[in-house]
Amino acid sequence: MLPSRPVAFGLLAGALLAAAPAAASLLNVRDYATPQAAIDAAHDGDRVYFPAGIYLIPDSGLVVEKHLELFGDGIGRGDTGTILKPSSVTGDGNVIVLRSHGAEPVGYVTIRDLRISNNGPPGTPGEGRGYGILLKQGANSRGVVDRVIVERVVIAAMAADGICIEGGGEYAVILSSLTDVEVIGCRGNGLVLANGAVISVVRGYFIGNRLAGILATAVASLRLDQVSLERNQDRPAVGDPKYDTQLRIKLCHGFNALGCYFENFAVAAARGRTTAIVVEGCRGGVLQGCYFTQAEYLPASRGVLATGGASTITFGANSYDRVGTTIQIDDSAEAQSDVVFPQCAIRAVPTDPSAYSLRVGSRAAGNVLLLPRASGTDSTQRYFDGLRWRNAIPGR
């Protein structure tokens, strides 16, 4: 069962007081028999350099148990730049695995300026296999992890999730960030974040992954800024139509999604994807300045679904193009204290009077809809469909 509280906050103070690593030495992986040998020879605080080239990594992945910086010569084009691939031709190997060493938690790890891709088509992964970057705390990897930094990295066609950064139980992941990260065509989720606090994703691009572009669970103070998600849930039929989403935020209290872009998030096929964002069971959050667009109008398409008792969410001004429902606040008594500002429709859909609708569950009470009214004596809330103001639709 997922925790209702995202982080054991009593553990954070001790983690924040831990001393940062000492001054770094530079190790070139070409001076060692294998990249793993270079990592094994490094000490906390060292920098491990991967010159441009293709590196085949054992299926168990490069195992990092120290405070290190791993960096290359950039993502390149074609076969240029620094490229890391699993050596397995079955397509289900790991590439980089972060884990604690005994009682010493991994942390202060930076991964930057390289590309991770599969060695051929992605296969069906075994347990704990098929990840581009994997950090999973728990019984086999203990301790609170802080400052995992991923910058200017592209990950493509992994058999499982492109990136998985997951705390476990009392072992949270904190003060970590992903910047200029692109994840494409993985058979799992593009990015999984779980059981942490103060984690940010800035300038990210997640496209064509088989499951969600980003799945965030129990991350307090999550920040998504200038993130683009397109054509995720890329499969013939989704498992649960309620959660067929590009971005799923669950139990992430105090989140911010700012200036994010969602394109082609719905399809017309039966049991196909319909929804850009699901906010589930969150307490406090902001969606502001986001843009939702479709190549064609689909009545079943939906910008945001707030469900699972999500409350105190501020839906700031966002823009929609060819979207059936802009925001749906689920039919739940716990769905309260939300604030909905006017949403903007880009173009009219005169053939469908419910286009760009706002749907509020009949049991969702105490919400503030800052929508225009015809006059001071008219209590009817309205939404703009790109052509004219219409009455808000009650119920589901």
Buried (B, 14 or more C-beta within 10 A) or exposed (E): EEBEEBBBEEBBEEBEEBEEBEEBEEBEBEEBEBBBEBBEEBEBBBBBBBEBBBBBBBBEBBBBBBBBBBBBBBBBEEEBBBBBBBEBEBBBBBBBBBBBBEEEBBBBBBBBBBBBBBBEEBBEBEEBBBBBBBBBBBEEBBBBBBBBBBBBBBBBBBBBBBBBBBBBEBBBBBBBBBBBBBBBBBBBBBBBBBBBBBBBBBBBBBBBBBBBBBBBBBBBBBBBBBBBBBBBBBBEEBEEEBBBBBBBBBBBBBBBBBBBBBBBBBBEEEBBBBBBBBBBBBBBBBBBBBBBBBEEBBBBBBBBBBBBBBBBBBBBEBBBBBBBBBBBBBBBEBBBBBBBBBBBBBBBBEEEEBBBBBBBBEBBEEBEBEBEEEEEEEEEBBBBBBBEBBBBBEEE
